[in-house]
Amino acid sequence: MSQVLVISGHPDLNASYTNTVILEQIQSNLSDVEVRRLDSLYPDYRIDVAAEQQAMLAADVIVLQFPFYWYAVPALMKKWIDDVFSFNFAYGPEGDKLKGKDFILSFTVGGPAESYDPLGYNHFTVEQILHPLQQTAYLAGMNYRQPIYTHRMVYIPNVYNELEDVQARAKNHAERLCSQISELLTSPTTRINKFITEWFARFDVLPEDSDFFTRHLARDLTLSLPEGQFLGHEGFRDWYRIALETFKPNCQHLVEQIEVIPNGDKFDVKLRVRLLADTYPDSTFVGQSVNILVDETWQVSFDTQGDVLIHNYLVAPVVS
């Protein structure tokens, strides 16, 4: 499994003075990296959607590496996005395949930073111009991370910049990108965030077997819910049986807010979660569809294998 997938969108990478340097540095400094060069894979613009989607499924972090062309990605990369981010893969009723993956835009900008300003000749900030790509990540359920970009990355002999300066900036760019990727792959906050995504994805399915959940619960768990307090693994199983009798499978848990706060050797996790679900006729909701917004507070740690372990789990309805 490739932890990091880099999609190179330069239409002619061999002619690039900067994107080549960035890609070389990434491959030299990170392990488990796959770089897919769209210019060599698809010079005819005929994207192998199945192959590209499989590469994305195998990755934890997805990086789009490209030159900033006319305030957007190059045409080949736009075609790749249009084809690969398809219905029931990236969006739609079954389009959760990219949910929880980290998404980074890494790109080179020819113009100076001061030009991307209301008073500059580009008028808008880079972040404003990126909004369509940012929304693409949001719609696909991906974690949109701080983009990495560098200005003054164009080199035209005797016209714009010096080659050694441009390539030095490219190396610095790669260092910043590698640092961000390493942090995403190893930081406690990121590991907890990924666990939260998996936790609620399992709850969406509501499997009969609760073993996945109890593996991540401390033996002395305190579970405080509107239905009452439940203690330990047996207490969780008692509550889970109630949940199975109340909610139909294939519900949706939408995590709207996450905050992870270090607390000694543990972490306090504050969540706001919306539950969209259908219920059974003989439940307390008498078969109605529900839309419930709750605040959750967890206290978690990492066990000796590095897996998340929940010690306290508090759920409180949000009162409007």
C-alpha positions as a Markdown table, in Angstrom:
| # | Residue | x | y | z |
|---|---|---|---|---|
| 1 | Met | 0.0 | 0.0 | 0.0 |
| 2 | Ser | 1.4 | 3.4 | -1.0 |
| 3 | Gln | 0.9 | 5.8 | 1.9 |
| 4 | Val | 1.6 | 8.9 | -0.3 |
| 5 | Leu | 0.3 | 9.3 | -3.8 |
| 6 | Val | 1.6 | 12.2 | -5.9 |
| 7 | Ile | -0.2 | 13.1 | -9.1 |
| 8 | Ser | 2.1 | 15.1 | -11.4 |
| 9 | Gly | 0.0 | 17.4 | -13.6 |
| 10 | His | 2.8 | 19.2 | -15.5 |
| 11 | Pro | 1.9 | 18.7 | -19.2 |
| 12 | Asp | 5.6 | 18.4 | -20.1 |
| 13 | Leu | 7.6 | 17.5 | -17.0 |
| 14 | Asn | 10.9 | 17.1 | -18.9 |
| 15 | Ala | 10.8 | 20.8 | -19.7 |
| 16 | Ser | 10.2 | 21.9 | -16.1 |
| 17 | Tyr | 12.9 | 23.6 | -14.1 |
| 18 | Thr | 11.0 | 23.3 | -10.8 |
| 19 | Asn | 8.4 | 20.5 | -10.7 |
| 20 | Thr | 11.1 | 18.0 | -11.6 |
| 21 | Val | 13.2 | 19.1 | -8.6 |
| 22 | Ile | 10.3 | 18.9 | -6.3 |
| 23 | Leu | 9.3 | 15.4 | -7.4 |
| 24 | Glu | 12.9 | 14.2 | -7.1 |
| 25 | Gln | 13.2 | 15.6 | -3.6 |
| 26 | Ile | 9.9 | 13.9 | -2.5 |
| 27 | Gln | 11.1 | 10.5 | -3.8 |
| 28 | Ser | 14.4 | 10.9 | -2.1 |
| 29 | Asn | 13.2 | 12.0 | 1.3 |
| 30 | Leu | 10.0 | 10.0 | 1.8 |
| 31 | Ser | 9.3 | 6.3 | 1.8 |
| 32 | Asp | 6.1 | 4.6 | 0.4 |
| 33 | Val | 5.6 | 7.2 | -2.3 |
| 34 | Glu | 4.1 | 6.6 | -5.7 |
| 35 | Val | 4.4 | 9.4 | -8.3 |
| 36 | Arg | 2.1 | 9.2 | -11.3 |
| 37 | Arg | 3.2 | 11.4 | -14.2 |
| 38 | Leu | 0.1 | 12.3 | -16.2 |
| 39 | Asp | 2.1 | 13.6 | -19.1 |
| 40 | Ser | 3.8 | 10.3 | -19.7 |
| 41 | Leu | 0.8 | 8.1 | -18.8 |
| 42 | Tyr | -1.8 | 10.0 | -20.8 |
| 43 | Pro | -0.3 | 12.1 | -23.6 |
| 44 | Asp | -3.6 | 11.5 | -25.5 |
| 45 | Tyr | -5.7 | 12.6 | -22.5 |
| 46 | Arg | -7.4 | 9.2 | -22.3 |
| 47 | Ile | -7.4 | 8.6 | -18.5 |
| 48 | Asp | -7.4 | 5.0 | -17.2 |
| 49 | Val | -10.0 | 5.8 | -14.5 |
| 50 | Ala | -9.9 | 2.4 | -12.9 |
| 51 | Ala | -6.1 | 2.5 | -12.5 |
| 52 | Glu | -6.2 | 6.0 | -11.1 |
| 53 | Gln | -9.0 | 5.3 | -8.6 |
| 54 | Gln | -7.1 | 2.2 | -7.4 |
| 55 | Ala | -4.0 | 4.3 | -6.8 |
| 56 | Met | -6.1 | 6.7 | -4.8 |
| 57 | Leu | -7.7 | 4.0 | -2.7 |
| 58 | Ala | -4.3 | 2.7 | -1.8 |
| 59 | Ala | -3.0 | 6.0 | -0.4 |
| 60 | Asp | -3.4 | 7.8 | 2.9 |
| 61 | Val | -2.1 | 11.2 | 1.6 |
| 62 | Ile | -2.9 | 12.4 | -2.0 |
| 63 | Val | -0.8 | 15.3 | -3.4 |
| 64 | Leu | -1.6 | 17.2 | -6.6 |
| 65 | Gln | 1.7 | 18.6 | -7.9 |
| 66 | Phe | 1.4 | 21.1 | -10.7 |
| 67 | Pro | 2.3 | 24.5 | -12.2 |
| 68 | Phe | -0.3 | 27.2 | -11.7 |
| 69 | Tyr | -1.6 | 27.8 | -15.2 |
| 70 | Trp | -4.1 | 30.6 | -15.7 |
| 71 | Tyr | -5.2 | 30.5 | -12.1 |
| 72 | Ala | -6.0 | 26.8 | -12.2 |
| 73 | Val | -4.5 | 23.3 | -12.7 |
| 74 | Pro | -3.2 | 22.5 | -16.2 |
| 75 | Ala | -5.8 | 21.0 | -18.7 |
| 76 | Leu | -4.5 | 17.4 | -18.3 |
| 77 | Met | -4.9 | 17.5 | -14.6 |
| 78 | Lys | -8.4 | 19.1 | -14.9 |
| 79 | Lys | -9.3 | 16.2 | -17.2 |
| 80 | Trp | -7.9 | 13.8 | -14.6 |
| 81 | Ile | -10.0 | 15.3 | -11.9 |
| 82 | Asp | -13.2 | 15.4 | -14.1 |
| 83 | Asp | -12.8 | 11.7 | -14.9 |
| 84 | Val | -11.4 | 10.2 | -11.7 |
| 85 | Phe | -13.6 | 12.0 | -9.1 |
| 86 | Ser | -16.7 | 10.2 | -10.5 |
| 87 | Phe | -20.2 | 9.6 | -9.2 |
| 88 | Asn | -20.4 | 6.9 | -6.5 |
| 89 | Phe | -16.6 | 7.1 | -6.1 |
| 90 | Ala | -15.9 | 10.6 | -4.9 |
| 91 | Tyr | -19.5 | 11.8 | -4.4 |
| 92 | Gly | -23.0 | 10.5 | -4.6 |
| 93 | Pro | -24.9 | 8.0 | -2.4 |
| 94 | Glu | -22.0 | 5.5 | -2.5 |
| 95 | Gly | -19.3 | 8.1 | -3.1 |
| 96 | Asp | -17.3 | 7.7 | 0.1 |
| 97 | Lys | -14.2 | 6.1 | -1.3 |
| 98 | Leu | -11.9 | 9.1 | -0.6 |
| 99 | Lys | -13.4 | 10.0 | 2.7 |
| 100 | Gly | -10.8 | 10.7 | 5.4 |
| 101 | Lys | -7.8 | 10.9 | 3.1 |
| 102 | Asp | -5.5 | 13.9 | 3.4 |
| 103 | Phe | -5.4 | 16.1 | 0.3 |
| 104 | Ile | -2.6 | 18.6 | -0.4 |
| 105 | Leu | -2.3 | 21.0 | -3.3 |
| 106 | Ser | 1.4 | 21.6 | -4.1 |
| 107 | Phe | 2.1 | 24.0 | -7.0 |
| 108 | Thr | 4.5 | 26.5 | -8.4 |
| 109 | Val | 3.5 | 30.0 | -9.2 |
| 110 | Gly | 5.3 | 32.2 | -11.7 |
| 111 | Gly | 4.1 | 35.6 | -10.4 |
| 112 | Pro | 5.3 | 37.4 | -7.3 |
| 113 | Ala | 3.4 | 37.1 | -4.0 |
| 114 | Glu | 2.5 | 40.9 | -4.1 |
| 115 | Ser | 0.6 | 40.4 | -7.3 |
| 116 | Tyr | -2.0 | 38.2 | -5.6 |
| 117 | Asp | -3.6 | 41.0 | -3.7 |
| 118 | Pro | -6.6 | 43.3 | -4.2 |
| 119 | Leu | -4.1 | 46.0 | -5.2 |
| 120 | Gly | -2.0 | 43.7 | -7.3 |
| 121 | Tyr | -2.5 | 42.8 | -11.0 |
| 122 | Asn | -4.0 | 39.4 | -10.1 |
| 123 | His | -6.5 | 41.0 | -7.7 |
| 124 | Phe | -7.3 | 37.9 | -5.7 |
| 125 | Thr | -5.3 | 35.9 | -3.2 |
| 126 | Val | -4.1 | 32.5 | -4.1 |
| 127 | Glu | -6.3 | 31.0 | -1.4 |
| 128 | Gln | -9.4 | 32.6 | -3.0 |
| 129 | Ile | -8.5 | 31.2 | -6.4 |
| 130 | Leu | -8.2 | 27.7 | -4.9 |
| 131 | His | -11.8 | 27.6 | -3.6 |
| 132 | Pro | -13.1 | 25.3 | -6.4 |
| 133 | Leu | -10.4 | 22.7 | -5.6 |
| 134 | Gln | -10.9 | 23.1 | -1.9 |
| 135 | Gln | -14.7 | 22.5 | -2.4 |
| 136 | Thr | -13.8 | 19.4 | -4.5 |
| 137 | Ala | -12.0 | 18.0 | -1.5 |
| 138 | Tyr | -14.8 | 18.8 | 0.8 |
| 139 | Leu | -17.4 | 17.2 | -1.4 |
| 140 | Ala | -15.3 | 14.0 | -1.6 |
| 141 | Gly | -15.0 | 14.0 | 2.2 |
| 142 | Met | -11.3 | 14.5 | 2.1 |
| 143 | Asn | -9.2 | 16.4 | 4.6 |
| 144 | Tyr | -8.1 | 19.6 | 2.8 |
| 145 | Arg | -4.7 | 20.5 | 4.2 |
| 146 | Gln | -2.8 | 23.7 | 4.0 |
| 147 | Pro | -1.6 | 24.1 | 0.4 |
| 148 | Ile | 2.1 | 24.4 | -0.4 |
| 149 | Tyr | 3.0 | 26.9 | -3.1 |
| 150 | Thr | 6.0 | 29.0 | -4.0 |
| 151 | His | 6.1 | 32.3 | -6.0 |
| 152 | Arg | 8.6 | 33.4 | -8.7 |
| 153 | Met | 9.1 | 29.9 | -10.0 |
| 154 | Val | 9.3 | 30.8 | -13.7 |
| 155 | Tyr | 12.7 | 30.8 | -15.4 |
| 156 | Ile | 13.2 | 32.3 | -18.8 |
| 157 | Pro | 16.9 | 32.9 | -19.6 |
| 158 | Asn | 17.8 | 36.6 | -19.5 |
| 159 | Val | 14.2 | 37.5 | -18.9 |
| 160 | Tyr | 12.8 | 36.1 | -15.6 |
| 161 | Asn | 14.9 | 35.0 | -12.6 |
| 162 | Glu | 18.1 | 33.0 | -12.3 |
| 163 | Leu | 18.0 | 29.2 | -12.7 |
| 164 | Glu | 19.9 | 28.6 | -9.5 |
| 165 | Asp | 17.5 | 30.8 | -7.5 |
| 166 | Val | 14.5 | 29.1 | -9.0 |
| 167 | Gln | 15.8 | 25.6 | -8.2 |
| 168 | Ala | 16.8 | 26.7 | -4.7 |
| 169 | Arg | 13.2 | 27.8 | -4.2 |
| 170 | Ala | 12.0 | 24.4 | -5.6 |
| 171 | Lys | 14.2 | 22.5 | -3.0 |
| 172 | Asn | 12.8 | 24.7 | -0.2 |
| 173 | His | 9.3 | 24.0 | -1.5 |
| 174 | Ala | 10.0 | 20.3 | -1.4 |
| 175 | Glu | 11.3 | 20.5 | 2.1 |
| 176 | Arg | 8.1 | 22.2 | 3.3 |
| 177 | Leu | 6.0 | 19.6 | 1.5 |
| 178 | Cys | 7.9 | 16.6 | 2.9 |
| 179 | Ser | 7.6 | 18.1 | 6.4 |
| 180 | Gln | 3.9 | 18.5 | 6.1 |
| 181 | Ile | 3.4 | 15.0 | 4.8 |
| 182 | Ser | 5.6 | 13.5 | 7.5 |
| 183 | Glu | 3.6 | 15.4 | 10.1 |
| 184 | Leu | 0.4 | 14.1 | 8.7 |
| 185 | Leu | 1.5 | 10.5 | 8.7 |
| 186 | Thr | 3.0 | 10.5 | 12.2 |
| 187 | Ser | 1.3 | 13.1 | 14.4 |
| 188 | Pro | -1.0 | 12.0 | 17.3 |
| 189 | Thr | -3.7 | 14.4 | 16.1 |
| 190 | Thr | -3.7 | 12.9 | 12.6 |
| 191 | Arg | -3.8 | 9.4 | 13.9 |
| 192 | Ile | -6.8 | 10.3 | 16.2 |
| 193 | Asn | -8.6 | 12.0 | 13.3 |
| 194 | Lys | -8.2 | 9.0 | 11.1 |
| 195 | Phe | -9.5 | 6.8 | 13.8 |
| 196 | Ile | -12.5 | 9.0 | 14.3 |
| 197 | Thr | -13.3 | 8.6 | 10.5 |
| 198 | Glu | -13.0 | 4.8 | 10.8 |
| 199 | Trp | -15.0 | 4.7 | 14.0 |
| 200 | Phe | -18.1 | 6.5 | 12.6 |
| 201 | Ala | -17.8 | 4.7 | 9.3 |
| 202 | Arg | -18.2 | 1.4 | 11.2 |
| 203 | Phe | -21.2 | 2.9 | 13.1 |
| 204 | Asp | -22.8 | 3.8 | 9.8 |
| 205 | Val | -22.8 | 0.1 | 8.9 |
| 206 | Leu | -24.0 | -1.1 | 12.3 |
| 207 | Pro | -22.4 | -4.6 | 12.1 |
| 208 | Glu | -23.9 | -7.2 | 14.4 |
| 209 | Asp | -20.5 | -8.0 | 15.8 |
| 210 | Ser | -19.2 | -5.3 | 18.1 |
| 211 | Asp | -15.6 | -6.5 | 18.3 |
| 212 | Phe | -14.1 | -3.7 | 16.3 |
| 213 | Phe | -15.6 | -1.2 | 18.8 |
| 214 | Thr | -14.6 | -3.0 | 22.0 |
| 215 | Arg | -11.0 | -3.4 | 20.7 |
| 216 | His | -10.7 | 0.3 | 21.0 |
| 217 | Leu | -12.4 | 0.7 | 24.4 |
| 218 | Ala | -10.6 | 0.6 | 27.8 |
| 219 | Arg | -11.8 | -2.1 | 30.2 |
| 220 | Asp | -12.8 | 0.6 | 32.6 |
| 221 | Leu | -14.7 | 2.6 | 30.0 |
| 222 | Thr | -17.3 | 5.1 | 31.2 |
| 223 | Leu | -19.9 | 5.7 | 28.5 |
| 224 | Ser | -22.3 | 8.5 | 29.4 |
| 225 | Leu | -25.3 | 8.9 | 27.0 |
| 226 | Pro | -28.8 | 10.4 | 27.1 |
| 227 | Glu | -30.0 | 6.8 | 27.6 |
| 228 | Gly | -27.9 | 6.5 | 30.8 |
| 229 | Gln | -24.4 | 5.5 | 31.9 |
| 230 | Phe | -22.8 | 2.2 | 30.7 |
| 231 | Leu | -19.5 | 0.8 | 32.2 |
| 232 | Gly | -16.8 | -1.3 | 30.6 |
| 233 | His | -17.1 | -3.6 | 27.6 |
| 234 | Glu | -20.3 | -5.3 | 28.9 |
| 235 | Gly | -21.9 | -1.9 | 29.4 |
| 236 | Phe | -21.0 | -0.9 | 25.8 |
| 237 | Arg | -22.4 | -4.2 | 24.4 |
| 238 | Asp | -25.7 | -3.6 | 26.3 |
| 239 | Trp | -26.0 | -0.1 | 24.8 |
| 240 | Tyr | -25.0 | -1.4 | 21.3 |
| 241 | Arg | -27.8 | -3.9 | 21.4 |
| 242 | Ile | -30.2 | -1.0 | 22.0 |
| 243 | Ala | -28.7 | 0.9 | 19.1 |
| 244 | Leu | -29.1 | -2.2 | 16.8 |
| 245 | Glu | -32.8 | -2.4 | 17.8 |
| 246 | Thr | -33.3 | 1.3 | 17.2 |
| 247 | Phe | -31.4 | 2.4 | 14.0 |
| 248 | Lys | -31.4 | 0.7 | 10.6 |
| 249 | Pro | -28.0 | 0.0 | 9.0 |
| 250 | Asn | -26.5 | 2.5 | 6.5 |
| 251 | Cys | -27.1 | 5.6 | 8.5 |
| 252 | Gln | -24.8 | 8.6 | 8.3 |
| 253 | His | -22.6 | 10.1 | 11.0 |
| 254 | Leu | -21.4 | 13.5 | 9.8 |
| 255 | Val | -18.5 | 14.9 | 11.9 |
| 256 | Glu | -18.9 | 18.7 | 11.7 |
| 257 | Gln | -16.2 | 19.7 | 14.3 |
| 258 | Ile | -13.1 | 18.1 | 15.7 |
| 259 | Glu | -10.7 | 19.4 | 18.4 |
| 260 | Val | -7.9 | 17.3 | 19.8 |
| 261 | Ile | -6.3 | 18.6 | 23.0 |
| 262 | Pro | -3.2 | 16.9 | 24.7 |
| 263 | Asn | -3.8 | 16.2 | 28.3 |
| 264 | Gly | -0.9 | 14.5 | 30.0 |
| 265 | Asp | -0.4 | 11.1 | 28.6 |
| 266 | Lys | -4.0 | 11.2 | 27.1 |
| 267 | Phe | -5.9 | 13.4 | 24.7 |
| 268 | Asp | -9.3 | 15.1 | 25.1 |
| 269 | Val | -11.3 | 15.0 | 21.9 |
| 270 | Lys | -14.3 | 17.3 | 21.4 |
| 271 | Leu | -16.6 | 16.5 | 18.5 |
| 272 | Arg | -19.8 | 17.8 | 17.0 |
| 273 | Val | -21.6 | 14.9 | 15.2 |
| 274 | Arg | -24.8 | 14.8 | 13.2 |
| 275 | Leu | -26.7 | 11.5 | 12.9 |
| 276 | Leu | -29.0 | 11.0 | 9.9 |
| 277 | Ala | -30.8 | 7.6 | 10.3 |
| 278 | Asp | -33.9 | 5.6 | 9.7 |
| 279 | Thr | -35.4 | 3.8 | 12.7 |
| 280 | Tyr | -37.4 | 0.7 | 13.3 |
| 281 | Pro | -41.2 | 1.0 | 13.9 |
| 282 | Asp | -40.9 | -0.6 | 17.4 |
| 283 | Ser | -38.2 | 1.7 | 18.6 |
| 284 | Thr | -38.6 | 4.8 | 20.7 |
| 285 | Phe | -38.5 | 6.8 | 17.4 |
| 286 | Val | -41.4 | 4.7 | 16.0 |
| 287 | Gly | -40.0 | 4.4 | 12.5 |
| 288 | Gln | -39.3 | 8.0 | 11.9 |
| 289 | Ser | -36.2 | 9.3 | 10.2 |
| 290 | Val | -34.0 | 11.3 | 12.6 |
| 291 | Asn | -31.6 | 14.2 | 12.3 |
| 292 | Ile | -29.8 | 14.4 | 15.6 |
| 293 | Leu | -27.0 | 16.8 | 16.5 |
| 294 | Val | -24.8 | 16.0 | 19.5 |
| 295 | Asp | -21.6 | 17.1 | 21.2 |
| 296 | Glu | -19.2 | 14.2 | 22.1 |
| 297 | Thr | -16.3 | 14.4 | 24.5 |
| 298 | Trp | -13.8 | 11.5 | 24.5 |
| 299 | Gln | -10.7 | 10.9 | 26.5 |
| 300 | Val | -8.3 | 8.7 | 24.6 |
| 301 | Ser | -4.8 | 7.3 | 24.7 |
| 302 | Phe | -2.6 | 5.0 | 22.5 |
| 303 | Asp | -2.1 | 1.4 | 23.5 |
| 304 | Thr | 1.2 | -0.4 | 23.3 |
| 305 | Gln | 0.5 | -1.2 | 19.6 |
| 306 | Gly | -0.2 | 2.4 | 18.8 |
| 307 | Asp | -3.9 | 2.0 | 18.4 |
| 308 | Val | -6.4 | 4.5 | 19.9 |
| 309 | Leu | -8.1 | 3.5 | 23.1 |
| 310 | Ile | -11.1 | 5.3 | 24.5 |
| 311 | His | -11.4 | 5.7 | 28.3 |
| 312 | Asn | -14.3 | 8.1 | 28.6 |
| 313 | Tyr | -17.1 | 8.8 | 26.1 |
| 314 | Leu | -19.7 | 11.5 | 26.8 |
| 315 | Val | -22.6 | 12.3 | 24.4 |
| 316 | Ala | -24.8 | 15.3 | 25.0 |
| 317 | Pro | -27.6 | 16.6 | 22.6 |
| 318 | Val | -27.1 | 20.1 | 21.2 |
| 319 | Val | -29.9 | 22.3 | 22.4 |
| 320 | Ser | -30.8 | 25.0 | 20.0 |
